[in-house]
Amino acid sequence: MKRMRVIAEHLEFIFGTEELFELPLVNSDPWSLAQKVGVTILSDKELLVSVVDFDESRVIAAVFNAYTPESYSFDTVVDPKYQRRGLGKELIQLAMDEYSNLQEAYTDLKLDLDVINPDIIPFLEREYNLEVKEQQGGHYIMGKLRVTHKPRLTARTYYQWDHQSIPEIIDSWVNGAKLYDSRPHGYYSISELLHYREYVWTKNHSRQTNEEWEALEQSLRETGWNPEEPIHIQIDKNGNAKVGEGNHRLAIANELIESEGNTELINVPVMFEFRENIINSTMRVTAKPTEEQVQ
């Protein structure tokens, strides 16, 4: 069964219907979820991926797709309780990955989307170079012939990678294999990431003012980790690795977990940067930074 840990340990992606219906869930029907949120799933569409909340024992998001040799389309649905967490955008990316795969077989495959949420239109225009071709009432028909975007590998290969530990991903890069670096690759625990931090910052020992530190702390406490701002881990060909972006947030999230028991920050989004040049390993620390490193 292909699953991916998402925002918390109890949320997972499930491919297709066979694996989904084998799970002992109270509600395993993504079609009823679509009906609940007012999205009509046409009979030609099949379930591509669903998101399951195992704590609540139900499907809380899904993406359906359909294609012919000439046309590809998909619909995403997310339970209102779980909206604004990045799930919808992640499901869109999975559907677009599938579209990229199909373009290899069907060279004239067009993308036709019926968008009913106008708030998502700027995202589709920016990320996938789509355009509104016509508007019919509250429906926006978007598409473009031969949409070109950089897939993260195929969706199924992506999930195999996501289950790898950080040391395994480092080893793969040393041996010539890599992930696409255009989006967050997966979620990893704060405890795993601490080993790779470049600096061990504290409120009174960092490059931020106390006011900046407190503002970031308050943001993480109230709204959690923004999935659009992942931790960046840089990896070089010699197997050196360090957190190149997000050291302050990493330190604050760790403090909130230890001092307040904040479980929403246990797993955070990570993007790996694969470097040909050697990382300056002297910048990595496992204790408090020296005065030279702080400057």
Phi, psi and omega in degrees: 000129182267115179229158175223130174294134183249246187283326178219167187296336183272359178253127181219149173273138178234129179275136172068187184261329186300309179294321182299313185285349175278346182281142180280071184258151173292321179224108180245027185251097179292338179291323177291329175295317179300317179297321181298321183267004174083026178251124179272119178263112181294157186294341181278351183270141178246156179288122177268305182214143172235155176248127183248133170262107184287338176292322179264356176058048181202163174281131183239357176194158181196161172227133180245145178220164178208150178205153167236177176299345183250337190218145177228139178211162177205161176228138175244145176224139179223129176304134182308328181296335186249010180286162181064032174241005180090359181294317181300316180294324178293321178292322176299318180298319178298317179295322179289326174299318179295322177298317179299320178296317182292331180297335178294328181267328183240094190292339180256020184294124178261151176257124180232113181244135174257101186262125179252352177252100184297340181294337183272349184300313179302323178296315180294323178293317185286314187277329188234007176059036176272165180216150177283119181270327177198162179233131179232098184063236178269014181251133178246117181271115183242153176170176175189141179291133177054060175299130179249120172216164185269102180291161183269027201088176176293157183303318183291321175294322179302319183288326174299318178296319186298333179281351179287148173285165179300316177302325178292322178293320177299314181297322179297319179294320177301326181265011169100002180253146183211165171263153170295143186251031182269348181213167174303139184270335181174183180248133180228156184284150177303321181298325176292321187284335183302328181297334186257005182294145181278325179226148175259084184281152168228171182302321183265005182214075181204182179269002178256154172286164177301324180294318179295319179299313182294324178294318179292321178298316180295320179297314179295324181291319187272321186244356180078191183274125179291117181296344178277356181233072184286162167294137176255121175251120179269135181231130178254175185291346177268000179090006174286144180213146177203158173285112181269340179211129178111014182297321180292314179297322178299315180295317181292318179299319178297320177296319181293326177292315184286320186271330185241355181067034183287102183281344181291344183255008183296318179244130184229157182289143182227137172238132181264136176249121185262113187255135172282324180282155183283133177285139177289097186292344180291345180278347179277140181226156175239359175231192180296142181299149174284167179300324180294322181287331179289327184287000000 
